[in-house]
Amino acid sequence: MSASVPRLVIAAPSSGSGKTTVATGLMAAFAARGLAVSPHKVGPDYIDPGYHALATGRVGRNLDAYLCGPELVGPLFLHGAQGCDIAVVEGVMGLYDGAAGEGELASTAHVAKLLGAPVVLVVDASSQSRSVAALVHGFASWDPEVRVGGVILNKVASDRHEELLREALDQAGVPVLGVLRRAPQVDTPSRHLGLVPVAERHAAAVEAVAAMGAQVSDGCDLGALEALARTAGAVPGGSAPWTPASPAHHPTRSDEQRAPVVAIAGGPAFTFSYAEHTELLAAAGADVVTFDPLRDEELPEGTAGLVIGGGFPEVYASELSANEPLRKAVAELAGSGAPVAAECAGLLYLCRELDGLPMCGVLDAGARMTERLTLGYRDAVAVGDSVLAAAGTRMRGHEFHRTAVEPGSGTEPAWGVRGPLPRVEGFVERGVHASYLHTHWASEPGVAHRFVERCRTS
């Protein structure tokens, strides 16, 4: 494919400015024009890509320079954008906010530079007029390598307010590409870990995305935004699209005939998963099947391995606990030594109990909700051999939860977390690898291959 797919990065001075509304609405508006739109999200966020998928009809994908390394941002972008007319990349936090203590690493600005993409700055103008020019000028001039190609003014109160803002920005030399009034119908409900995922409110989410698309279409100059996207040249560095096929493994006819079934937990309780994980498992020779622990009382037929990602088991603890047949099936599979990989919500599900309600009992540990938010990137090393990684394998992860597990690690921990406060965390027991860390397997494709091979031989 061409490495010069038209693209825009939607950024903001800070969180809460309206990035998600504008990015999702712009995706929907472009799609309504008949364009094939590739949706992307900077950072580790799993929830926004669900809304992006509704807007575009394509899988939402993440671009995380910390989890995957800067060198994979371009290839992963091109992989997702194959066959598309235009790409929209939603930023994270403020434009220049990255991994703590790591400078620009993993910031929206960093990803924009890695992609060679123009930036559209979304500004909450609700409490300012002429000062907006100083704000935009500062963001546009802070890093000469970041090209701020225009601004979209959000939460504008009136025609007079808009007039004052436009006059100020004329002096700043940054074109106004859109003006949005307040619109309650596009608001999306939030709770303890951010927006409520699409899987939990699908009908309402469809309406919200349609409203976002209509608002952006009415308030923004779509022609100018598309023209700005087309000013992006080739992705820097001569990137080729990423591929899930591992150079170490090319499935043979024999492999395909005995493809092990890998079951992946889905449904409203387990919505956190990167699209590349499924692609990597399939490329390694697995038959990947999704199931819903809230509804399915059995694992998919022939399950040889189980992947339970992140999500909100604490919200659905009663329903998960009530599905006793599936809890027993998971415990039996784990007890047989079959490979089981669990992250965050998956870890809680494997515990003995969650807030006093019985879970699968695979791990002799209890889990509970807490008031404290645990959030941040982690630099981790595999403590010992497991179904995912050989001892000493280094991976970067991300923690994001308001729960605690006691004890926090087993006799054989999953990871040693490096940094100012080194610690071990997680559990490795027989074929089980369970941890709070969310990881992106594209950074270490051998993980998926190792897991599938263990499924074949366990």
C-alpha positions in Angstrom: 0.0 0.0 0.0 1.0 3.6 -0.3 2.8 5.0 2.7 1.3 8.4 2.1 -2.3 7.8 3.2 -3.9 11.1 4.1 -4.0 11.6 7.8 -4.8 13.9 10.7 -4.0 13.8 14.4 -6.7 15.3 16.6 -5.0 16.8 19.7 -5.9 19.2 22.5 -4.2 21.4 25.2 -5.5 19.0 27.9 -7.9 16.2 28.7 -11.5 17.1 28.7 -11.3 19.5 25.7 -13.4 17.4 23.4 -10.9 15.3 21.5 -13.0 12.2 21.5 -16.1 14.0 20.4 -14.3 15.7 17.5 -12.2 12.7 16.5 -15.1 10.3 16.5 -17.4 12.8 14.9 -14.9 13.6 12.2 -14.5 9.8 11.5 -18.3 9.5 11.2 -18.5 12.6 9.0 -15.8 11.4 6.6 -17.4 8.0 6.5 -20.8 9.6 5.6 -19.0 11.2 2.7 -18.2 7.8 1.3 -14.6 7.7 2.5 -13.0 4.6 3.9 -11.7 5.9 7.3 -9.0 4.3 9.3 -9.4 5.0 13.1 -6.5 5.2 15.5 -6.0 6.2 19.1 -2.7 7.3 20.7 -1.9 5.5 23.9 -3.1 2.4 25.7 -6.8 3.3 25.9 -9.2 0.5 25.0 -12.5 2.3 25.2 -12.3 5.2 22.6 -11.4 2.7 19.8 -14.8 1.1 20.4 -16.6 4.4 19.5 -14.2 4.8 16.6 -15.2 1.4 15.2 -18.9 2.4 15.4 -18.1 5.6 13.4 -16.1 3.9 10.7 -17.1 0.3 10.5 -13.4 -0.7 10.9 -11.5 -2.0 13.9 -10.1 0.8 16.1 -6.4 0.5 16.7 -3.9 1.9 19.2 -0.6 3.6 18.5 1.5 3.5 21.6 5.2 4.5 21.4 5.9 3.3 24.9 4.2 -0.2 24.8 5.4 -1.0 21.2 8.4 1.3 20.7 8.6 4.3 18.4 9.8 2.1 15.6 6.5 0.2 15.4 4.2 3.3 15.3 4.5 3.8 11.5 4.2 0.1 10.6 1.2 -0.4 12.9 -0.5 2.7 11.5 0.0 1.5 7.9 -1.2 -2.0 8.8 -4.5 -0.5 10.1 -4.8 2.0 7.3 -4.5 -0.5 4.4 -7.3 0.0 1.9 -8.4 3.3 3.4 -8.9 6.8 1.9 -8.0 8.7 5.0 -6.9 8.2 8.6 -7.9 10.0 11.8 -5.8 9.6 14.9 -7.2 10.7 18.2 -4.5 11.9 20.7 -4.1 11.3 24.4 -4.2 13.9 27.2 -2.6 17.2 26.3 -0.6 17.4 23.0 2.8 17.3 24.7 1.9 15.0 27.6 3.8 11.6 27.4 5.0 8.8 29.6 6.0 10.3 33.1 9.7 11.1 33.3 10.3 10.1 29.6 10.1 13.4 27.9 8.0 13.4 24.7 7.8 9.6 24.6 4.3 8.3 23.8 2.8 11.8 23.7 0.4 12.8 20.9 3.1 15.2 19.6 5.6 12.3 19.5 3.2 10.1 17.5 2.4 13.0 15.2 6.1 13.4 14.4 6.5 9.6 13.9 3.6 9.7 11.4 4.6 13.0 9.7 0.9 14.0 10.3 -0.6 17.5 10.6 -2.2 18.2 14.0 -5.7 19.8 14.5 -5.9 21.3 18.0 -9.3 21.1 19.7 -9.7 24.0 22.2 -12.3 24.3 24.9 -13.2 27.9 24.4 -15.9 28.1 27.0 -14.1 30.4 29.4 -12.0 32.6 27.1 -12.0 34.9 24.1 -8.8 36.7 23.0 -6.6 34.5 25.3 -7.3 31.6 22.9 -4.8 33.1 20.5 -2.0 33.0 23.1 -2.9 29.4 24.0 -2.9 28.2 20.4 0.2 30.2 19.5 2.1 28.5 22.4 1.1 25.0 21.4 1.8 25.7 17.7 5.3 27.1 18.4 6.5 24.9 21.2 8.0 22.2 19.0 8.9 23.3 15.4 8.6 19.6 14.3 5.0 19.5 15.3 2.8 21.0 12.5 -0.4 22.4 13.9 -2.5 22.9 10.8 -5.6 24.3 12.3 -7.9 24.6 15.3 -11.4 23.5 16.1 -13.1 25.6 18.8 -15.3 23.6 21.1 -18.1 24.7 23.5 -18.5 28.1 21.9 -21.4 30.0 23.6 -22.8 32.3 20.9 -22.2 34.0 17.5 -20.6 36.9 19.3 -18.3 34.6 21.2 -17.3 32.9 17.9 -16.6 36.3 16.3 -14.2 37.3 19.2 -12.4 34.0 19.0 -11.9 34.1 15.2 -10.6 37.7 15.4 -8.0 36.6 18.0 -6.9 33.6 16.0 -6.5 35.6 12.8 -3.6 37.3 14.6 -2.2 33.9 15.7 -2.0 32.7 12.0 -3.7 29.4 12.7 -6.8 28.7 10.6 -10.1 27.9 12.3 -11.3 24.7 10.8 -14.4 24.3 12.9 -16.6 25.8 15.6 -18.8 23.6 17.8 -21.5 24.7 20.2 -22.4 22.8 23.3 -24.4 19.7 22.5 -25.6 17.5 25.4 -26.7 14.7 23.0 -23.1 13.9 22.2 -22.1 13.4 25.9 -21.0 9.9 26.8 -21.4 8.6 30.3 -18.3 7.9 32.4 -17.5 6.0 35.5 -14.4 5.0 37.5 -12.1 4.1 34.6 -13.4 6.5 31.9 -16.1 6.3 29.3 -18.6 3.4 29.4 -17.6 1.0 26.7 -19.7 0.6 23.5 -20.5 -3.1 24.4 -22.4 -2.0 27.5 -24.6 0.6 25.7 -24.6 -0.2 22.1 -27.9 1.4 21.0 -27.2 4.6 22.9 -23.6 4.6 21.7 -24.8 4.4 18.0 -27.0 7.4 18.6 -24.2 9.3 20.3 -21.8 8.6 17.5 -24.4 9.7 14.9 -24.9 12.9 16.9 -21.1 13.5 17.0 -20.9 13.0 13.2 -23.8 15.5 12.6 -22.3 18.1 14.9 -18.9 17.9 13.3 -20.3 17.9 9.8 -22.4 21.0 10.6 -19.7 22.9 12.5 -16.5 22.0 10.7 -15.1 22.6 7.2 -14.7 19.0 6.1 -13.2 20.0 2.8 -10.5 22.0 4.5 -9.8 19.2 7.0 -9.6 16.6 4.2 -7.2 18.9 2.2 -5.0 19.3 5.3 -4.9 15.5 5.7 -3.7 15.2 2.1 -0.7 17.4 2.8 0.9 14.5 4.8 3.6 12.9 2.7 5.0 9.4 3.2 5.3 8.1 6.7 8.9 9.0 7.8 11.5 6.3 7.9 10.3 4.3 4.9 8.0 2.3 7.0 6.3 -0.8 5.6 3.0 -2.1 7.1 3.4 -4.3 10.1 2.4 -7.9 9.6 1.3 -10.4 12.3 3.1 -13.2 10.5 6.2 -14.0 12.6 9.4 -14.6 10.6 10.1 -17.4 13.1 6.9 -19.3 12.2 5.3 -20.0 8.9 2.3 -22.3 9.4 2.5 -25.5 7.4 -0.4 -27.6 6.1 0.1 -29.9 9.1 -0.2 -26.9 11.5 -3.4 -25.7 9.9 -5.0 -29.2 10.1 -4.4 -29.3 13.9 -5.0 -25.6 14.6 -5.6 -25.4 18.4 -8.7 -23.5 19.5 -7.8 -20.4 21.5 -10.8 -19.0 23.3 -10.9 -15.2 24.0 -13.2 -13.7 26.6 -15.4 -11.0 25.2 -18.8 -9.4 25.9 -19.6 -6.4 28.1 -17.4 -7.6 31.0 -14.2 -8.1 29.0 -13.9 -5.4 26.4 -10.2 -4.6 26.6 -8.2 -6.2 23.8 -5.9 -5.0 21.1 -6.9 -6.2 17.6 -3.3 -7.3 16.9 -3.5 -10.0 19.6 -6.2 -11.9 17.7 -4.3 -11.4 14.5 -1.0 -12.6 16.0 -2.7 -15.7 17.5 -4.3 -16.5 14.1 -1.0 -16.0 12.3 0.7 -18.3 14.7 -1.8 -21.0 13.7 -4.6 -20.8 16.2 -8.3 -21.1 15.6 -9.5 -18.0 17.6 -13.0 -18.1 19.0 -14.6 -15.4 21.1 -17.1 -16.2 24.0 -19.0 -14.2 26.5 -18.5 -15.2 30.2 -21.8 -13.5 31.1 -23.9 -15.7 28.9 -22.0 -18.8 27.7 -22.0 -21.7 30.2 -19.3 -23.6 28.3 -16.0 -22.8 26.8 -15.9 -23.1 23.0 -15.7 -26.7 21.8 -12.2 -28.0 21.8 -10.7 -25.1 23.7 -6.9 -25.7 24.1 -6.0 -22.3 25.5 -7.7 -19.3 27.0 -7.1 -15.5 26.8 -8.9 -13.3 29.3 -8.1 -9.6 28.8 -9.2 -6.5 30.6 -12.6 -4.9 31.2 -15.0 -4.5 34.0 -15.6 -7.7 36.0 -16.2 -5.6 39.1 -19.3 -4.1 37.4 -20.6 -7.6 36.4 -19.3 -9.5 39.4 -22.8 -10.8 40.3 -23.5 -12.1 36.8 -20.0 -13.6 36.4 -20.3 -15.3 39.8 -23.8 -16.6 38.9 -22.5 -18.4 35.8 -21.2 -21.3 37.9 -20.9 -23.8 35.0 -18.5 -21.6 33.1 -16.5 -20.8 36.3 -16.0 -24.5 36.8 -15.1 -25.0 33.1 -12.4 -22.4 33.4 -11.0 -23.9 36.6 -11.0 -27.4 35.0 -9.1 -26.1 31.9 -6.5 -24.3 34.0 -6.2 -27.3 36.3 -5.4 -29.5 33.3 -2.3 -27.4 32.6 -3.7 -25.8 29.5 -2.3 -22.3 28.7 -4.3 -19.4 30.2 -3.2 -15.8 29.8 -5.1 -13.2 31.9 -4.6 -9.5 32.2 -6.2 -7.2 34.8 -9.9 -8.1 34.6 -8.8 -11.6 33.7 -6.7 -11.7 36.8 -9.7 -10.8 38.9 -11.9 -13.4 37.3 -9.3 -16.2 38.0 -9.2 -15.2 41.7 -11.0 -17.1 44.5 -13.4 -14.2 45.0 -14.1 -10.6 43.9 -15.7 -8.4 46.6 -16.9 -11.5 48.4 -18.5 -13.2 45.3 -17.1 -16.5 44.1 -15.0 -16.4 40.9 -13.1 -19.2 39.2 -10.8 -20.1 42.0 -7.9 -20.8 39.8 -5.7 -18.5 41.9 -5.6 -18.7 45.7 -6.1 -14.9 46.0 -8.9 -12.5 46.7 -9.8 -9.3 44.8 -11.7 -6.2 45.9 -12.6 -2.8 44.7 -10.6 0.1 46.2 -10.8 3.9 46.2 -7.2 4.2 44.8 -6.6 4.5 41.1 -3.5 2.6 40.0 -2.4 4.1 36.7 0.8 4.2 34.6 3.3 2.6 32.3 5.5 -0.1 33.6 8.8 -1.6 32.5 8.7 -5.3 33.2 10.9 -8.4 33.0 9.6 -12.0 33.0 10.7 -13.5 36.3 10.6 -17.1 35.1 9.5 -19.2 32.2 5.7 -19.1 31.4 3.3 -19.9 28.5 3.9 -16.3 27.3 7.5 -15.6 27.8 10.9 -17.0 28.6 12.6 -15.8 31.8 14.3 -12.5 31.2 12.0 -11.4 28.4 11.5 -7.6 28.8 8.1 -6.1 27.9 6.5 -2.8 28.6 3.0 -2.7 30.1 0.3 -0.4 31.4 -1.7 -0.6 34.7 -5.1 1.0 35.0 -7.4 -0.2 37.8 -9.2 0.5 41.0 -8.9 -2.9 42.5 -6.4 -4.8 44.6 -5.5 -8.5 44.7 -4.2 -10.1 47.9 -1.6 -11.5 47.7 -0.2 -9.4 44.9 2.0 -12.2 43.5 2.3 -15.9 43.7 5.2 -18.2 44.6 6.2 -17.7 41.0 5.5 -14.1 40.0 4.7 -13.1 36.4 6.7 -10.0 36.2 9.5 -8.1 37.9 8.6 -4.4 37.6 11.6 -2.1 37.2 11.9 1.5 38.3 12.3 3.6 41.5 10.1 1.1 43.5 11.0 -2.4 42.0 8.6 -5.1 42.8 7.2 -8.4 41.6 3.6 -9.0 40.6 1.3 -11.5 39.1 1.1 -15.3 39.1 2.6 -18.1 37.1 1.1 -21.5 38.0 1.2 -24.5 35.7 -0.1 -23.1 32.4 -1.5 -19.9 33.9 0.0 -16.4 33.4 -2.0 -13.8 35.3 -1.1 -10.2 35.9 -2.4 -6.6 36.2 -0.2 -5.5 33.3 -1.8 -4.8 30.0 0.8 -5.6 27.3 0.8 -5.1 23.5 2.0 -8.4 21.9 3.1 -6.7 18.7 6.1 -5.5 20.6 7.1 -9.1 21.2 5.4 -11.3 18.6 7.1 -14.4 20.0 4.6 -14.2 22.9 1.7 -15.3 20.6 3.7 -18.0 18.9 4.9 -19.4 22.2 1.3 -19.4 23.6 -0.1 -21.2 20.5 2.8 -23.8 20.6 2.0 -24.5 24.2 -1.7 -25.0 23.2 -0.6 -27.6 20.7 1.5 -29.5 23.1 -0.3 -29.2 26.5 
